[in-house]
Amino acid sequence: MAIATFGAGCFWGVEYFFNQISGVKQTRCGYMGGNDALKSYQEVKAGETGHAEVVQVEYDETRVSFDALLDIFWQNHNPTTLNRQGDDIGNQYRSAVFFHNEQQQLIAEHAKLHLANSGKWGEKQIVTEIVPALVFNCAEEYHQNYLLKNNLPSCHISF
């Protein structure tokens, strides 16, 4: 099994989309990228810790590729809005790929460049960070599969 970690706004919708993919074994909502010790969701939500809301994806590389996961990532958030996804504003909602190895880094950088050159977003710059994975802090249990548990539709809009 391999691990990939993505930040694309509110982690509930991000988790929902990855859970639809064959070959994804498990997803976990959490926090990554902060400079301070993580204390609570409320502090992350307030933008006080430097962490991003992320989804960590455990997947079977023989059934789904990192490239395919990146495609889902790009399709389900706006990578041109700095520190914002829809009504969620702040660096905790930033667009980010947290790579776990050099191969993921190269694939993510290539995919970002391809998207930027595709014309899909016109003249808008792709602001997605591609940065090394740091410590993953698992979110509180009530955040895990939140939309499914509460019978809610995705809070993300596909692009």
N, C-alpha and C positions, 0 to 999 in steps of 0.2 A: 504494500500500500504506500501511496505517496501523499504528501500534504501540500496544499496550496492555501494561501491566505489573501483575501481581497477585502478592500474597503470601498464601499460605493453608496454611502449614505446610511440611512437607517438599516441596521443589520437584519431586521425581520424580513423585509422584502428580498434582500440579497440571499438569505438562507432559503427562502421559499423557492427561488428559481434554481438554485443548485440542487435542491432536493428532488427536482423533477428529472434530473439527468441520470440515465442508466450508467452504472459504473461508479457513481458516487455512493460510498458506503455510509458516510456519516458527515454531518455538518455540526459545527458548534459556533454559536454567537459569542463574541468576546471583544477584547480590547487589545490594541497593539500600538506601539510607536510612541508611547509617552515617556517623558523625562523624569517624572516624579513617581513615587510609590503609589500604586493604585489603591484607592480607599473605598470608593463606591461608585455605582452607576450614576448617581446624582451628580457627583463631581465630574465624571466623564461627560455627561449630558450638558453640564454647565460650561464645558470647555476649559476646565481648570487644570487638567492633568497632561494635556498634549497627546493623549491616546486617541486613536481612531476607533470607531465602531467597525468591527471586522467580522468576517465569517471565515472560519478555518474549515477547509474541505479535505476530508480523507477520501481518496479515490483509488481505484484499481487502474493502473496505467495500461493494462492489457485490454481494458474495455472503454476507456475514455482518456483522451490526451490532455495535456496541459493547454495545448492550443485550443481545443474544444471548450475547455473551461473559460479560457480568455474570451472566446466568442460570446459566451453567455454573459460574462462580465461586461463587455463593451455594449451588448444589446440592451442591457437592463438598467442603465443609468446614463447620466449626461457627463461625459468626461471633460467637458469644456467649462464647467462652473467651478471656480475655485472655492473650496470649503463650503460647498452648498449642494444639496440635492432637493429640489422642490422647495418646500417650506422649511426644511431642516437646514439651519445655517450655523456654521462654526467649523473649526478645523477637525472636530470629532466626526464630521460627515464628509471628509475629503475622499477623493478618488485615489486609490492606492493599490498597487500590487506589491505585496511583501514577499520577495523571492526567498526560497529556501536553499537554492544552489545556483551555480553559475549558469546551468542550462536554462532554468526558469528565467533568470535575469535576461539572457540573450533572447529567448523566445518572446518575453514581454516587451523588451525594447524594440524588437523587430515588429511586433504586432502594433505597438503604439505608433511607430513610424508609418507603417502601412495604413493605419486608420487616418493619420494626419494627412497623408497624401491621397486618400481616397476621394476627398471632396464631400464626404457625407456631412461634415459639420461646416462646410463653406470655409470662410476665412478664420473661424474660431480656432484658437489654439487648444490642443489637448493638454490638460494640466495634470493628468494622472501622474502621481509619484510612482517610481519604480525603485524600491528601497529594500535593503536586507531585512529579513524577518527578525524580529526581536522576541522578547518573552511574550507568549500568548497568555493573557489573563482571561479565563473563561467567565462569561457573564453569568449572572444569577440564573437559577434554574427556570424561573418564570419567563425568561427571554427565549429559551430554547424552544424552537418550533412554535413560537408565539401565535402566528397567523393560523396555523393548523389547529392548535389547541383551542383557539377562540373562534374558529370557523369564520375567519375574515379573509377577504380577498387580498391580493398583494397590494402593498402600499407603494410599489414602484410602477413606473410607466416604461414599457418597452420602447426602445428607439430604433 
